[in-house]
Amino acid sequence: MDVEFVEQSIDLPTGPLRVLQLRESAELPDVGDVEWAPVAPYWSVLWRSGVALARELDRVDLGGLRLVELGCGLALPSVAAARAGATVLATDACQEALTVAERNARLNDVVIETATVDWASPDVLVERGRFDAALAADVLYERQSVHPLIQLLPRLAREAWIADPGRPAAEVFLEQAADRWTIETQVRGVIRIHHLTPVPASRSA
Ligand SMILES: C[S@@+](CC[C@H](N)C(=O)[O-])C[C@H]1O[C@@H](n2cnc3c(N)ncnc32)[C@H](O)[C@@H]1O
């Protein structure tokens, strides 16, 4: 095994998920409900939101669905969704994250596709055609991400699952998203999972 990486095992309802993580990130102290990891690349941290969204998706039959994950980092939700039967495209602005995401998929005997995508210039992703759902875990930690994601999601997918630990930018995002999506929120410990679906035609008319 590569000394740069450590393997973690994450309990999901249908069985453990194996995850490779940079050793330097695995050794960070885990304190506070809302995590910050200023000394490690963000993609390399096992964020609670990614774990919670993977657990959530593990409970759902995703057979036949085509999903995209934004800001995937280690890509736990993508790997769990692929294990639940979905065809998954995992994306991140950081190529290094995608290399590890692919390794994580192989470690769990599933296949995911990956692509380098920045939310600020997503046309190449939108051109792939609409997905059944978009996934995103802990991507709303900066106010500047709200606008590109509010613009992108409706172009990208029919619905979205967004996991968040209660970051202020996520509140701003949800206020704006409520104009065009119905939002159902499940609380899973310190993480909230927001399921965005289109508002019924009668409400949007
Ligand atoms: C806090 S980490 C969360 C990673 C993963 N979703 C999880 O929950 O473990 C944020 C991720 O978003 C990615 N990211 C940040 N800004 C981005 C952008 N403008 N476009 C695409 N990805 C971005 C980072 O590279 C990082 O992987």
The ligand as an SDF file (V2000), in Angstrom:
LIG
                    3D

 27 29  0  0  0  0  0  0  0  0999 V2000
  -15.1350   20.8540    1.5160 C   0  0  0  0  0  0  0  0  0  0  0  0
  -14.6110   19.9260    0.1370 S   0  0  0  0  0  0  0  0  0  0  0  0
  -15.8900   18.6570    0.0520 C   0  0  0  0  0  0  0  0  0  0  0  0
  -15.4260   17.4300   -0.6790 C   0  0  0  0  0  0  0  0  0  0  0  0
  -16.4470   16.2990   -0.7510 C   0  0  0  0  0  0  0  0  0  0  0  0
  -17.6440   16.7210   -1.4500 N   0  0  0  0  0  0  0  0  0  0  0  0
  -16.7890   15.7870    0.6280 C   0  0  0  0  0  0  0  0  0  0  0  0
  -17.8750   16.0590    1.1310 O   0  0  0  0  0  0  0  0  0  0  0  0
  -15.9490   15.0860    1.2210 O   0  0  0  0  0  0  0  0  0  0  0  0
  -15.0480   20.9770   -1.2630 C   0  0  0  0  0  0  0  0  0  0  0  0
  -14.7260   20.3910   -2.6170 C   0  0  0  0  0  0  0  0  0  0  0  0
  -15.2160   21.2740   -3.6180 O   0  0  0  0  0  0  0  0  0  0  0  0
  -14.2170   21.4400   -4.6160 C   0  0  0  0  0  0  0  0  0  0  0  0
  -14.4010   22.7660   -5.2260 N   0  0  0  0  0  0  0  0  0  0  0  0
  -14.2260   23.9700   -4.6250 C   0  0  0  0  0  0  0  0  0  0  0  0
  -14.4920   24.9820   -5.4670 N   0  0  0  0  0  0  0  0  0  0  0  0
  -14.8440   24.4000   -6.6500 C   0  0  0  0  0  0  0  0  0  0  0  0
  -15.2480   24.9150   -7.9190 C   0  0  0  0  0  0  0  0  0  0  0  0
  -15.3410   26.2390   -8.1360 N   0  0  0  0  0  0  0  0  0  0  0  0
  -15.5620   24.0420   -8.8900 N   0  0  0  0  0  0  0  0  0  0  0  0
  -15.4840   22.7080   -8.6580 C   0  0  0  0  0  0  0  0  0  0  0  0
  -15.1040   22.1480   -7.4830 N   0  0  0  0  0  0  0  0  0  0  0  0
  -14.7860   22.9890   -6.4810 C   0  0  0  0  0  0  0  0  0  0  0  0
  -12.9050   21.2820   -3.8850 C   0  0  0  0  0  0  0  0  0  0  0  0
  -11.8440   20.9180   -4.7620 O   0  0  0  0  0  0  0  0  0  0  0  0
  -13.2550   20.1830   -2.8690 C   0  0  0  0  0  0  0  0  0  0  0  0
  -13.0390   18.8990   -3.3880 O   0  0  0  0  0  0  0  0  0  0  0  0
  1  2  1  0
  2  3  1  0
  2 10  1  0
  3  4  1  0
  4  5  1  0
  5  6  1  0
  5  7  1  0
  7  8  2  0
  7  9  1  0
 10 11  1  0
 11 12  1  0
 11 26  1  0
 12 13  1  0
 13 14  1  0
 13 24  1  0
 14 15  1  0
 14 23  1  0
 15 16  2  0
 16 17  1  0
 17 18  1  0
 17 23  2  0
 18 19  1  0
 18 20  2  0
 20 21  1  0
 21 22  2  0
 22 23  1  0
 24 25  1  0
 24 26  1  0
 26 27  1  0
M  CHG  2   2   1   9  -1
M  END
$$$$
